[in-house]
């Protein structure tokens, strides 16, 4: 699949991921096969909240990224691997949480049916 996807990425305190040094505003391209959850490509998550499964909120840094080139996805979560990534902007934990809330609301399937909850 090739398209541009806006997503969220976590890093360590030095803006590194798997010993690869990133810089805000820079674009990186991967040569070779793009494979999700492997050493092939740049990884990020479409849902900001999924990033917390890979990087703890207390001692990590976060960014909004644009992914392009070849994109590998899976149905387990919103984690993707891409052949090209641009680190658009670093965001703080408050912005990550707000982006997560916005992402959930944007992806809720609305229904006009009445639903009962509880017992």
Biopython code that builds the backbone (N, CA, C, O; Angstrom):
import numpy as np
from Bio.PDB.StructureBuilder import StructureBuilder

atoms = [
    (1, "UNK", "N", (0.846, -1.166, 0.000)),
    (1, "UNK", "CA", (0.000, 0.000, 0.000)),
    (1, "UNK", "C", (0.900, 1.241, 0.000)),
    (1, "UNK", "O", (1.876, 1.285, 0.748)),
    (2, "UNK", "N", (0.597, 2.224, -0.804)),
    (2, "UNK", "CA", (1.365, 3.469, -0.799)),
    (2, "UNK", "C", (0.407, 4.653, -0.713)),
    (2, "UNK", "O", (-0.373, 4.902, -1.632)),
    (3, "UNK", "N", (0.475, 5.363, 0.379)),
    (3, "UNK", "CA", (-0.285, 6.587, 0.599)),
    (3, "UNK", "C", (0.374, 7.324, 1.749)),
    (3, "UNK", "O", (1.255, 6.779, 2.414)),
    (4, "UNK", "N", (-0.043, 8.549, 1.987)),
    (4, "UNK", "CA", (0.518, 9.300, 3.110)),
    (4, "UNK", "C", (-0.410, 9.172, 4.309)),
    (4, "UNK", "O", (-1.619, 9.374, 4.196)),
    (5, "UNK", "N", (0.166, 8.835, 5.455)),
    (5, "UNK", "CA", (-0.604, 8.657, 6.682)),
    (5, "UNK", "C", (0.003, 9.513, 7.782)),
    (5, "UNK", "O", (1.204, 9.442, 8.040)),
    (6, "UNK", "N", (-0.828, 10.325, 8.431)),
    (6, "UNK", "CA", (-0.392, 11.087, 9.604)),
    (6, "UNK", "C", (-0.539, 10.155, 10.800)),
    (6, "UNK", "O", (-1.579, 9.519, 10.974)),
    (7, "UNK", "N", (0.494, 10.076, 11.616)),
    (7, "UNK", "CA", (0.494, 9.166, 12.761)),
    (7, "UNK", "C", (1.302, 9.784, 13.900)),
    (7, "UNK", "O", (1.676, 10.956, 13.851)),
    (8, "UNK", "N", (1.563, 8.973, 14.927)),
    (8, "UNK", "CA", (2.260, 9.434, 16.125)),
    (8, "UNK", "C", (3.384, 8.463, 16.433)),
    (8, "UNK", "O", (3.230, 7.252, 16.274)),
    (9, "UNK", "N", (4.525, 9.002, 16.877)),
    (9, "UNK", "CA", (5.697, 8.176, 17.134)),
    (9, "UNK", "C", (6.279, 8.507, 18.499)),
    (9, "UNK", "O", (6.275, 9.659, 18.934)),
    (10, "UNK", "N", (6.776, 7.477, 19.162)),
    (10, "UNK", "CA", (7.458, 7.646, 20.433)),
    (10, "UNK", "C", (8.959, 7.477, 20.265)),
    (10, "UNK", "O", (9.431, 6.811, 19.343)),
    (11, "UNK", "N", (9.690, 8.089, 21.170)),
    (11, "UNK", "CA", (11.159, 8.049, 21.170)),
    (11, "UNK", "C", (11.639, 7.982, 22.612)),
    (11, "UNK", "O", (10.864, 8.188, 23.546)),
    (12, "UNK", "N", (12.922, 7.693, 22.783)),
    (12, "UNK", "CA", (13.506, 7.817, 24.116)),
    (12, "UNK", "C", (13.776, 9.298, 24.391)),
    (12, "UNK", "O", (13.434, 10.152, 23.573)),
    (13, "UNK", "N", (14.375, 9.599, 25.513)),
    (13, "UNK", "CA", (14.597, 11.001, 25.901)),
    (13, "UNK", "C", (15.511, 11.760, 24.948)),
    (13, "UNK", "O", (15.500, 12.991, 24.929)),
    (14, "UNK", "N", (16.305, 11.037, 24.155)),
    (14, "UNK", "CA", (17.226, 11.670, 23.205)),
    (14, "UNK", "C", (16.677, 11.745, 21.787)),
    (14, "UNK", "O", (17.413, 12.057, 20.851)),
    (15, "UNK", "N", (15.394, 11.462, 21.626)),
    (15, "UNK", "CA", (14.719, 11.428, 20.322)),
    (15, "UNK", "C", (15.284, 10.304, 19.447)),
    (15, "UNK", "O", (15.447, 10.459, 18.237)),
    (16, "UNK", "N", (15.579, 9.164, 20.095)),
    (16, "UNK", "CA", (16.047, 7.976, 19.387)),
    (16, "UNK", "C", (14.995, 6.885, 19.500)),
    (16, "UNK", "O", (14.233, 6.815, 20.464)),
    (17, "UNK", "N", (14.983, 6.039, 18.483)),
    (17, "UNK", "CA", (14.155, 4.844, 18.475)),
    (17, "UNK", "C", (15.009, 3.727, 17.902)),
    (17, "UNK", "O", (15.486, 3.826, 16.771)),
    (18, "UNK", "N", (15.204, 2.663, 18.676)),
    (18, "UNK", "CA", (16.056, 1.538, 18.258)),
    (18, "UNK", "C", (17.431, 2.024, 17.810)),
    (18, "UNK", "O", (17.938, 1.589, 16.776)),
    (19, "UNK", "N", (18.022, 2.907, 18.570)),
    (19, "UNK", "CA", (19.355, 3.471, 18.321)),
    (19, "UNK", "C", (19.453, 4.325, 17.060)),
    (19, "UNK", "O", (20.555, 4.688, 16.647)),
    (20, "UNK", "N", (18.306, 4.654, 16.436)),
    (20, "UNK", "CA", (18.316, 5.538, 15.273)),
    (20, "UNK", "C", (17.984, 6.941, 15.754)),
    (20, "UNK", "O", (16.966, 7.144, 16.415)),
    (21, "UNK", "N", (18.835, 7.914, 15.428)),
    (21, "UNK", "CA", (18.653, 9.291, 15.873)),
    (21, "UNK", "C", (17.747, 10.040, 14.901)),
    (21, "UNK", "O", (17.997, 10.066, 13.696)),
    (22, "UNK", "N", (16.694, 10.647, 15.438)),
    (22, "UNK", "CA", (15.751, 11.444, 14.646)),
    (22, "UNK", "C", (15.920, 12.912, 14.987)),
    (22, "UNK", "O", (16.456, 13.265, 16.038)),
    (23, "UNK", "N", (15.451, 13.768, 14.076)),
    (23, "UNK", "CA", (15.399, 15.210, 14.311)),
    (23, "UNK", "C", (14.068, 15.731, 13.807)),
    (23, "UNK", "O", (13.591, 15.312, 12.752)),
    (24, "UNK", "N", (13.467, 16.641, 14.555)),
    (24, "UNK", "CA", (12.211, 17.262, 14.153)),
    (24, "UNK", "C", (12.447, 18.035, 12.858)),
    (24, "UNK", "O", (13.430, 18.764, 12.724)),
    (25, "UNK", "N", (11.536, 17.863, 11.916)),
    (25, "UNK", "CA", (11.612, 18.549, 10.636)),
    (25, "UNK", "C", (12.325, 17.758, 9.552)),
    (25, "UNK", "O", (12.327, 18.163, 8.389)),
    (26, "UNK", "N", (12.928, 16.641, 9.917)),
    (26, "UNK", "CA", (13.686, 15.840, 8.946)),
    (26, "UNK", "C", (12.840, 14.698, 8.386)),
    (26, "UNK", "O", (11.905, 14.218, 9.027)),
    (27, "UNK", "N", (13.197, 14.280, 7.172)),
    (27, "UNK", "CA", (12.563, 13.148, 6.502)),
    (27, "UNK", "C", (13.604, 12.052, 6.322)),
    (27, "UNK", "O", (14.760, 12.313, 5.989)),
    (28, "UNK", "N", (13.159, 10.814, 6.551)),
    (28, "UNK", "CA", (14.051, 9.658, 6.455)),
    (28, "UNK", "C", (13.426, 8.621, 5.536)),
    (28, "UNK", "O", (12.206, 8.453, 5.512)),
    (29, "UNK", "N", (14.275, 7.922, 4.774)),
    (29, "UNK", "CA", (13.795, 6.879, 3.883)),
    (29, "UNK", "C", (14.512, 5.573, 4.176)),
    (29, "UNK", "O", (15.726, 5.539, 4.376)),
    (30, "UNK", "N", (13.739, 4.504, 4.196)),
    (30, "UNK", "CA", (14.254, 3.167, 4.467)),
    (30, "UNK", "C", (14.493, 2.447, 3.146)),
    (30, "UNK", "O", (13.631, 2.447, 2.267)),
    (31, "UNK", "N", (15.651, 1.840, 3.011)),
    (31, "UNK", "CA", (15.937, 1.027, 1.844)),
    (31, "UNK", "C", (15.720, -0.424, 2.223)),
    (31, "UNK", "O", (16.232, -0.888, 3.242)),
    (32, "UNK", "N", (14.980, -1.126, 1.426)),
    (32, "UNK", "CA", (14.704, -2.523, 1.713)),
    (32, "UNK", "C", (13.244, -2.749, 2.003)),
    (32, "UNK", "O", (12.409, -1.855, 1.863)),
    (33, "UNK", "N", (12.954, -3.980, 2.415)),
    (33, "UNK", "CA", (11.585, -4.399, 2.681)),
    (33, "UNK", "C", (11.025, -3.678, 3.908)),
    (33, "UNK", "O", (11.729, -3.474, 4.897)),
    (34, "UNK", "N", (9.769, -3.301, 3.830)),
    (34, "UNK", "CA", (9.073, -2.671, 4.951)),
    (34, "UNK", "C", (8.219, -3.740, 5.624)),
    (34, "UNK", "O", (7.306, -4.293, 5.011)),
    (35, "UNK", "N", (8.526, -4.029, 6.899)),
    (35, "UNK", "CA", (7.834, -5.081, 7.635)),
    (35, "UNK", "C", (7.439, -4.538, 9.004)),
    (35, "UNK", "O", (8.285, -4.049, 9.752)),
    (36, "UNK", "N", (6.175, -4.624, 9.323)),
    (36, "UNK", "CA", (5.683, -4.173, 10.627)),
    (36, "UNK", "C", (6.237, -5.077, 11.718)),
    (36, "UNK", "O", (6.312, -6.293, 11.542)),
    (37, "UNK", "N", (6.625, -4.486, 12.846)),
    (37, "UNK", "CA", (7.147, -5.205, 14.017)),
    (37, "UNK", "C", (8.432, -5.965, 13.715)),
    (37, "UNK", "O", (8.680, -7.026, 14.287)),
    (38, "UNK", "N", (9.235, -5.432, 12.830)),
    (38, "UNK", "CA", (10.535, -6.022, 12.522)),
    (38, "UNK", "C", (11.510, -4.870, 12.285)),
    (38, "UNK", "O", (11.183, -3.715, 12.560)),
    (39, "UNK", "N", (12.660, -5.164, 11.794)),
    (39, "UNK", "CA", (13.666, -4.141, 11.552)),
    (39, "UNK", "C", (13.470, -3.459, 10.199)),
    (39, "UNK", "O", (14.360, -2.744, 9.740)),
    (40, "UNK", "N", (12.332, -3.666, 9.560)),
    (40, "UNK", "CA", (12.130, -3.147, 8.216)),
    (40, "UNK", "C", (11.208, -1.955, 8.146)),
    (40, "UNK", "O", (9.997, -2.129, 8.012)),
    (41, "UNK", "N", (11.737, -0.753, 8.233)),
    (41, "UNK", "CA", (10.929, 0.456, 8.090)),
    (41, "UNK", "C", (10.867, 1.276, 9.361)),
    (41, "UNK", "O", (11.476, 0.948, 10.379)),
    (42, "UNK", "N", (10.107, 2.356, 9.263)),
    (42, "UNK", "CA", (9.922, 3.283, 10.379)),
    (42, "UNK", "C", (8.552, 3.020, 10.988)),
    (42, "UNK", "O", (7.555, 2.952, 10.269)),
    (43, "UNK", "N", (8.496, 2.872, 12.302)),
    (43, "UNK", "CA", (7.259, 2.505, 12.973)),
    (43, "UNK", "C", (6.614, 3.689, 13.681)),
    (43, "UNK", "O", (7.290, 4.539, 14.260)),
    (44, "UNK", "N", (5.292, 3.719, 13.617)),
    (44, "UNK", "CA", (4.502, 4.723, 14.319)),
    (44, "UNK", "C", (3.092, 4.152, 14.472)),
    (44, "UNK", "O", (2.814, 3.051, 13.998)),
    (45, "UNK", "N", (2.211, 4.893, 15.127)),
    (45, "UNK", "CA", (0.837, 4.432, 15.354)),
    (45, "UNK", "C", (-0.147, 5.493, 14.889)),
    (45, "UNK", "O", (0.045, 6.686, 15.124)),
    (46, "UNK", "N", (-1.201, 5.041, 14.227)),
    (46, "UNK", "CA", (-2.245, 5.979, 13.804)),
    (46, "UNK", "C", (-3.011, 6.513, 15.011)),
    (46, "UNK", "O", (-3.420, 7.674, 15.020)),
    (47, "UNK", "N", (-3.207, 5.680, 16.023)),
    (47, "UNK", "CA", (-3.850, 6.129, 17.259)),
    (47, "UNK", "C", (-2.775, 6.563, 18.248)),
    (47, "UNK", "O", (-1.892, 5.771, 18.580)),
    (48, "UNK", "N", (-2.831, 7.796, 18.722)),
    (48, "UNK", "CA", (-1.839, 8.257, 19.694)),
    (48, "UNK", "C", (-1.775, 7.387, 20.944)),
    (48, "UNK", "O", (-0.696, 7.200, 21.506)),
    (49, "UNK", "N", (-2.903, 6.854, 21.385)),
    (49, "UNK", "CA", (-2.924, 6.055, 22.605)),
    (49, "UNK", "C", (-2.177, 4.738, 22.437)),
    (49, "UNK", "O", (-1.652, 4.212, 23.418)),
    (50, "UNK", "N", (-2.115, 4.189, 21.223)),
    (50, "UNK", "CA", (-1.362, 2.957, 20.994)),
    (50, "UNK", "C", (0.138, 3.148, 21.214)),
    (50, "UNK", "O", (0.840, 2.192, 21.542)),
    (51, "UNK", "N", (0.627, 4.360, 21.040)),
    (51, "UNK", "CA", (2.057, 4.630, 21.235)),
    (51, "UNK", "C", (2.480, 4.307, 22.663)),
    (51, "UNK", "O", (3.607, 3.867, 22.894)),
    (52, "UNK", "N", (1.576, 4.524, 23.627)),
    (52, "UNK", "CA", (1.904, 4.280, 25.028)),
    (52, "UNK", "C", (2.170, 2.796, 25.303)),
    (52, "UNK", "O", (2.766, 2.471, 26.330)),
    (53, "UNK", "N", (1.757, 1.913, 24.442)),
    (53, "UNK", "CA", (2.068, 0.501, 24.576)),
    (53, "UNK", "C", (3.521, 0.192, 24.251)),
    (53, "UNK", "O", (4.027, -0.876, 24.593)),
    (54, "UNK", "N", (4.191, 1.131, 23.589)),
    (54, "UNK", "CA", (5.581, 0.948, 23.173)),
    (54, "UNK", "C", (6.533, 1.907, 23.890)),
    (54, "UNK", "O", (7.707, 1.593, 24.087)),
    (55, "UNK", "N", (6.024, 3.070, 24.275)),
    (55, "UNK", "CA", (6.830, 4.090, 24.967)),
    (55, "UNK", "C", (6.052, 4.628, 26.147)),
    (55, "UNK", "O", (4.927, 5.104, 25.993)),
    (56, "UNK", "N", (6.645, 4.554, 27.319)),
    (56, "UNK", "CA", (5.954, 5.000, 28.527)),
    (56, "UNK", "C", (5.819, 6.524, 28.538)),
    (56, "UNK", "O", (6.741, 7.239, 28.145)),
    (57, "UNK", "N", (4.666, 7.009, 28.989)),
    (57, "UNK", "CA", (4.420, 8.457, 28.979)),
    (57, "UNK", "C", (5.383, 9.263, 29.848)),
    (57, "UNK", "O", (5.652, 10.426, 29.549)),
    (58, "UNK", "N", (5.908, 8.662, 30.921)),
    (58, "UNK", "CA", (6.717, 9.400, 31.878)),
    (58, "UNK", "C", (8.130, 9.735, 31.442)),
    (58, "UNK", "O", (8.684, 10.741, 31.885)),
    (59, "UNK", "N", (8.727, 8.918, 30.587)),
    (59, "UNK", "CA", (10.131, 9.165, 30.247)),
    (59, "UNK", "C", (10.407, 9.079, 28.742)),
    (59, "UNK", "O", (11.510, 8.731, 28.320)),
    (60, "UNK", "N", (9.393, 9.399, 27.951)),
    (60, "UNK", "CA", (9.540, 9.353, 26.490)),
    (60, "UNK", "C", (9.195, 10.698, 25.876)),
    (60, "UNK", "O", (8.640, 11.582, 26.528)),
    (61, "UNK", "N", (9.540, 10.824, 24.604)),
    (61, "UNK", "CA", (9.175, 12.006, 23.823)),
    (61, "UNK", "C", (8.288, 11.534, 22.670)),
    (61, "UNK", "O", (8.358, 10.378, 22.252)),
    (62, "UNK", "N", (7.451, 12.449, 22.161)),
    (62, "UNK", "CA", (6.458, 12.073, 21.164)),
    (62, "UNK", "C", (6.412, 13.094, 20.037)),
    (62, "UNK", "O", (6.739, 14.267, 20.221)),
    (63, "UNK", "N", (5.996, 12.616, 18.857)),
    (63, "UNK", "CA", (5.906, 13.512, 17.712)),
    (63, "UNK", "C", (4.772, 13.099, 16.787)),
    (63, "UNK", "O", (4.388, 11.932, 16.719)),
    (64, "UNK", "N", (4.253, 14.084, 16.084)),
    (64, "UNK", "CA", (3.353, 13.850, 14.954)),
    (64, "UNK", "C", (4.251, 13.601, 13.755)),
    (64, "UNK", "O", (5.197, 14.352, 13.518)),
    (65, "UNK", "N", (3.958, 12.547, 12.995)),
    (65, "UNK", "CA", (4.783, 12.185, 11.850)),
    (65, "UNK", "C", (3.919, 11.986, 10.616)),
    (65, "UNK", "O", (2.721, 11.723, 10.719)),
    (66, "UNK", "N", (4.536, 12.113, 9.453)),
    (66, "UNK", "CA", (3.894, 11.761, 8.188)),
    (66, "UNK", "C", (4.635, 10.565, 7.628)),
    (66, "UNK", "O", (5.860, 10.575, 7.504)),
    (67, "UNK", "N", (3.875, 9.535, 7.291)),
    (67, "UNK", "CA", (4.437, 8.313, 6.728)),
    (67, "UNK", "C", (4.086, 8.231, 5.260)),
    (67, "UNK", "O", (2.980, 8.591, 4.857)),
    (68, "UNK", "N", (5.029, 7.755, 4.454)),
    (68, "UNK", "CA", (4.774, 7.589, 3.029)),
    (68, "UNK", "C", (5.538, 6.402, 2.491)),
    (68, "UNK", "O", (6.124, 5.622, 3.243)),
    (69, "UNK", "N", (5.523, 6.277, 1.176)),
    (69, "UNK", "CA", (6.179, 5.143, 0.548)),
    (69, "UNK", "C", (5.389, 3.882, 0.818)),
    (69, "UNK", "O", (4.167, 3.923, 0.961)),
    (70, "UNK", "N", (6.082, 2.772, 0.888)),
    (70, "UNK", "CA", (5.415, 1.513, 1.199)),
    (70, "UNK", "C", (4.978, 1.537, 2.654)),
    (70, "UNK", "O", (5.724, 1.974, 3.530)),
    (71, "UNK", "N", (3.750, 1.060, 2.908)),
    (71, "UNK", "CA", (3.202, 1.046, 4.264)),
    (71, "UNK", "C", (2.741, -0.373, 4.580)),
    (71, "UNK", "O", (2.029, -0.991, 3.789)),
    (72, "UNK", "N", (3.149, -0.885, 5.737)),
    (72, "UNK", "CA", (2.716, -2.200, 6.198)),
    (72, "UNK", "C", (1.848, -2.024, 7.436)),
    (72, "UNK", "O", (2.235, -1.323, 8.370)),
    (73, "UNK", "N", (0.676, -2.655, 7.449)),
    (73, "UNK", "CA", (-0.261, -2.565, 8.568)),
    (73, "UNK", "C", (-0.619, -3.961, 9.058)),
    (73, "UNK", "O", (-0.234, -4.967, 8.462)),
    (74, "UNK", "N", (-1.363, -3.998, 10.155)),
    (74, "UNK", "CA", (-1.859, -5.245, 10.723)),
    (74, "UNK", "C", (-3.154, -4.889, 11.443)),
    (74, "UNK", "O", (-3.408, -3.717, 11.717)),
    (75, "UNK", "N", (-3.957, -5.872, 11.746)),
    (75, "UNK", "CA", (-5.224, -5.594, 12.420)),
    (75, "UNK", "C", (-5.123, -5.667, 13.937)),
    (75, "UNK", "O", (-6.123, -5.461, 14.625)),
    (76, "UNK", "N", (-3.927, -5.958, 14.484)),
    (76, "UNK", "CA", (-3.767, -6.052, 15.938)),
    (76, "UNK", "C", (-3.960, -4.716, 16.637)),
    (76, "UNK", "O", (-4.642, -4.636, 17.659)),
    (77, "UNK", "N", (-3.354, -3.661, 16.082)),
    (77, "UNK", "CA", (-3.517, -2.303, 16.592)),
    (77, "UNK", "C", (-3.224, -1.355, 15.438)),
    (77, "UNK", "O", (-3.190, -1.779, 14.283)),
    (78, "UNK", "N", (-3.012, -0.086, 15.737)),
    (78, "UNK", "CA", (-2.820, 0.887, 14.654)),
    (78, "UNK", "C", (-1.354, 1.113, 14.315)),
    (78, "UNK", "O", (-1.024, 2.056, 13.595)),
    (79, "UNK", "N", (-0.468, 0.256, 14.829)),
    (79, "UNK", "CA", (0.958, 0.382, 14.527)),
    (79, "UNK", "C", (1.193, 0.079, 13.045)),
    (79, "UNK", "O", (0.661, -0.888, 12.500)),
    (80, "UNK", "N", (1.996, 0.923, 12.414)),
    (80, "UNK", "CA", (2.340, 0.742, 11.010)),
    (80, "UNK", "C", (3.849, 0.817, 10.837)),
    (80, "UNK", "O", (4.560, 1.330, 11.701)),
    (81, "UNK", "N", (4.321, 0.307, 9.729)),
    (81, "UNK", "CA", (5.712, 0.487, 9.313)),
    (81, "UNK", "C", (5.656, 1.178, 7.958)),
    (81, "UNK", "O", (4.797, 0.875, 7.130)),
    (82, "UNK", "N", (6.575, 2.104, 7.742)),
    (82, "UNK", "CA", (6.582, 2.829, 6.470)),
    (82, "UNK", "C", (7.997, 2.937, 5.922)),
    (82, "UNK", "O", (8.980, 2.840, 6.656)),
    (83, "UNK", "N", (8.071, 3.140, 4.619)),
    (83, "UNK", "CA", (9.359, 3.296, 3.962)),
    (83, "UNK", "C", (9.898, 4.709, 4.053)),
    (83, "UNK", "O", (11.082, 4.948, 3.815)),
    (84, "UNK", "N", (9.017, 5.653, 4.401)),
    (84, "UNK", "CA", (9.421, 7.069, 4.489)),
    (84, "UNK", "C", (8.695, 7.694, 5.671)),
    (84, "UNK", "O", (7.510, 7.444, 5.889)),
    (85, "UNK", "N", (9.421, 8.511, 6.434)),
    (85, "UNK", "CA", (8.801, 9.183, 7.582)),
    (85, "UNK", "C", (9.363, 10.597, 7.705)),
    (85, "UNK", "O", (10.561, 10.826, 7.535)),
    (86, "UNK", "N", (8.475, 11.530, 8.003)),
    (86, "UNK", "CA", (8.867, 12.908, 8.295)),
    (86, "UNK", "C", (8.433, 13.213, 9.718)),
    (86, "UNK", "O", (7.270, 13.019, 10.074)),
    (87, "UNK", "N", (9.367, 13.690, 10.532)),
    (87, "UNK", "CA", (9.058, 14.065, 11.914)),
    (87, "UNK", "C", (8.543, 15.504, 11.860)),
    (87, "UNK", "O", (9.328, 16.449, 11.795)),
    (88, "UNK", "N", (7.234, 15.659, 11.887)),
    (88, "UNK", "CA", (6.596, 16.959, 11.690)),
    (88, "UNK", "C", (6.784, 17.896, 12.875)),
    (88, "UNK", "O", (7.256, 19.022, 12.719)),
    (89, "UNK", "N", (6.410, 17.424, 14.064)),
    (89, "UNK", "CA", (6.468, 18.297, 15.245)),
    (89, "UNK", "C", (6.499, 17.468, 16.514)),
    (89, "UNK", "O", (5.786, 16.470, 16.626)),
    (90, "UNK", "N", (7.316, 17.872, 17.466)),
    (90, "UNK", "CA", (7.310, 17.222, 18.765)),
    (90, "UNK", "C", (6.108, 17.740, 19.548)),
    (90, "UNK", "O", (5.797, 18.931, 19.507)),
    (91, "UNK", "N", (5.434, 16.836, 20.264)),
    (91, "UNK", "CA", (4.287, 17.239, 21.074)),
    (91, "UNK", "C", (4.465, 16.702, 22.496)),
    (91, "UNK", "O", (5.147, 15.701, 22.715)),
    (92, "UNK", "N", (3.845, 17.383, 23.448)),
    (92, "UNK", "CA", (3.980, 16.983, 24.855)),
    (92, "UNK", "C", (2.904, 15.959, 25.228)),
    (92, "UNK", "O", (2.045, 15.628, 24.410)),
    (93, "UNK", "N", (2.956, 15.470, 26.446)),
    (93, "UNK", "CA", (2.039, 14.420, 26.886)),
    (93, "UNK", "C", (0.591, 14.890, 26.840)),
    (93, "UNK", "O", (-0.293, 14.124, 26.457)),
    (94, "UNK", "N", (0.336, 16.128, 27.222)),
    (94, "UNK", "CA", (-1.029, 16.667, 27.167)),
    (94, "UNK", "C", (-1.542, 16.639, 25.729)),
    (94, "UNK", "O", (-2.685, 16.250, 25.491)),
    (95, "UNK", "N", (-0.721, 17.042, 24.779)),
    (95, "UNK", "CA", (-1.130, 17.035, 23.370)),
    (95, "UNK", "C", (-1.338, 15.611, 22.852)),
    (95, "UNK", "O", (-2.217, 15.377, 22.023)),
    (96, "UNK", "N", (-0.531, 14.654, 23.338)),
    (96, "UNK", "CA", (-0.717, 13.250, 22.952)),
    (96, "UNK", "C", (-2.064, 12.739, 23.441)),
    (96, "UNK", "O", (-2.798, 12.096, 22.691)),
    (97, "UNK", "N", (-2.389, 13.025, 24.701)),
    (97, "UNK", "CA", (-3.660, 12.560, 25.261)),
    (97, "UNK", "C", (-4.826, 13.214, 24.519)),
    (97, "UNK", "O", (-5.798, 12.537, 24.183)),
    (98, "UNK", "N", (-4.741, 14.514, 24.262)),
    (98, "UNK", "CA", (-5.822, 15.189, 23.542)),
    (98, "UNK", "C", (-5.959, 14.634, 22.125)),
    (98, "UNK", "O", (-7.076, 14.442, 21.644)),
    (99, "UNK", "N", (-4.835, 14.375, 21.453)),
    (99, "UNK", "CA", (-4.878, 13.768, 20.118)),
    (99, "UNK", "C", (-5.517, 12.384, 20.189)),
    (99, "UNK", "O", (-6.241, 11.984, 19.277)),
    (100, "UNK", "N", (-5.251, 11.652, 21.273)),
    (100, "UNK", "CA", (-5.859, 10.338, 21.456)),
    (100, "UNK", "C", (-7.364, 10.430, 21.610)),
    (100, "UNK", "O", (-8.101, 9.645, 21.013)),
    (101, "UNK", "N", (-7.824, 11.377, 22.401)),
    (101, "UNK", "CA", (-9.266, 11.593, 22.572)),
    (101, "UNK", "C", (-9.890, 11.970, 21.231)),
    (101, "UNK", "O", (-10.927, 11.425, 20.853)),
    (102, "UNK", "N", (-9.267, 12.892, 20.518)),
    (102, "UNK", "CA", (-9.779, 13.311, 19.210)),
    (102, "UNK", "C", (-9.826, 12.135, 18.239)),
    (102, "UNK", "O", (-10.781, 11.997, 17.475)),
    (103, "UNK", "N", (-8.789, 11.281, 18.268)),
    (103, "UNK", "CA", (-8.737, 10.136, 17.369)),
    (103, "UNK", "C", (-9.880, 9.166, 17.674)),
    (103, "UNK", "O", (-10.522, 8.652, 16.758)),
    (104, "UNK", "N", (-10.131, 8.920, 18.959)),
    (104, "UNK", "CA", (-11.221, 8.008, 19.333)),
    (104, "UNK", "C", (-12.555, 8.561, 18.836)),
    (104, "UNK", "O", (-13.335, 7.833, 18.221)),
    (105, "UNK", "N", (-12.822, 9.837, 19.096)),
    (105, "UNK", "CA", (-14.099, 10.427, 18.658)),
    (105, "UNK", "C", (-14.233, 10.406, 17.139)),
    (105, "UNK", "O", (-15.328, 10.195, 16.618)),
    (106, "UNK", "N", (-13.145, 10.618, 16.436)),
    (106, "UNK", "CA", (-13.190, 10.617, 14.961)),
    (106, "UNK", "C", (-13.428, 9.214, 14.409)),
    (106, "UNK", "O", (-13.869, 9.071, 13.269)),
    (107, "UNK", "N", (-13.146, 8.176, 15.197)),
    (107, "UNK", "CA", (-13.266, 6.802, 14.716)),
    (107, "UNK", "C", (-14.423, 6.023, 15.335)),
    (107, "UNK", "O", (-14.555, 4.821, 15.105)),
    (108, "UNK", "N", (-15.262, 6.702, 16.120)),
    (108, "UNK", "CA", (-16.441, 6.060, 16.686)),
    (108, "UNK", "C", (-17.493, 5.951, 15.595)),
    (108, "UNK", "O", (-17.751, 6.905, 14.862)),
    (109, "UNK", "N", (-18.093, 4.776, 15.500)),
    (109, "UNK", "CA", (-19.175, 4.591, 14.534)),
    (109, "UNK", "C", (-20.464, 5.045, 15.193)),
    (109, "UNK", "O", (-20.901, 4.468, 16.188)),
    (110, "UNK", "N", (-21.064, 6.071, 14.637)),
    (110, "UNK", "CA", (-22.281, 6.627, 15.215)),
    (110, "UNK", "C", (-23.496, 5.848, 14.719)),
    (110, "UNK", "O", (-23.559, 5.440, 13.559)),
    (111, "UNK", "N", (-24.456, 5.649, 15.614)),
    (111, "UNK", "CA", (-25.653, 4.921, 15.288)),
    (111, "UNK", "C", (-26.860, 5.684, 15.820)),
    (111, "UNK", "O", (-26.798, 6.295, 16.887)),
    (112, "UNK", "N", (-27.949, 5.645, 15.073)),
    (112, "UNK", "CA", (-29.173, 6.294, 15.543)),
    (112, "UNK", "C", (-30.048, 5.326, 16.324)),
    (112, "UNK", "O", (-31.107, 5.703, 16.826)),
    (113, "UNK", "N", (-29.602, 4.078, 16.426)),
    (113, "UNK", "CA", (-30.355, 3.078, 17.196)),
    (113, "UNK", "C", (-30.229, 3.372, 18.675)),
    (113, "UNK", "O", (-29.213, 3.897, 19.131)),
    (114, "UNK", "N", (-31.270, 3.029, 19.424)),
    (114, "UNK", "CA", (-31.200, 3.145, 20.880)),
    (114, "UNK", "C", (-30.487, 1.931, 21.410)),
    (114, "UNK", "O", (-30.737, 0.812, 20.960)),
    (115, "UNK", "N", (-29.604, 2.135, 22.355)),
    (115, "UNK", "CA", (-28.840, 1.044, 22.955)),
    (115, "UNK", "C", (-29.086, 1.006, 24.448)),
    (115, "UNK", "O", (-29.088, 2.041, 25.114)),
    (116, "UNK", "N", (-29.289, -0.172, 24.962)),
    (116, "UNK", "CA", (-29.427, -0.361, 26.404)),
    (116, "UNK", "C", (-28.087, -0.780, 26.962)),
    (116, "UNK", "O", (-27.361, -1.546, 26.329)),
    (117, "UNK", "N", (-27.758, -0.296, 28.121)),
    (117, "UNK", "CA", (-26.532, -0.711, 28.799)),
    (117, "UNK", "C", (-26.876, -1.143, 30.211)),
    (117, "UNK", "O", (-27.916, -0.758, 30.745)),
    (118, "UNK", "N", (-26.038, -1.914, 30.796)),
    (118, "UNK", "CA", (-26.266, -2.359, 32.170)),
    (118, "UNK", "C", (-27.100, -3.614, 32.223)),
    (118, "UNK", "O", (-27.226, -4.339, 31.236)),
    (119, "UNK", "N", (-27.674, -3.866, 33.396)),
    (119, "UNK", "CA", (-28.455, -5.099, 33.604)),
    (119, "UNK", "C", (-29.874, -4.941, 33.129)),
    (119, "UNK", "O", (-30.666, -5.878, 33.229)),
]
sb = StructureBuilder()
sb.init_structure("model")
sb.init_model(0)
sb.init_chain("A")
sb.init_seg("    ")
for serial, (resi, resn, name, xyz) in enumerate(atoms, 1):
    if name == "N":
        sb.init_residue(resn, " ", resi, " ")
    sb.init_atom(name, np.array(xyz, "f"), 0.0, 1.0, " ", f" {name:<3s}", serial, name[0])
structure = sb.get_structure()
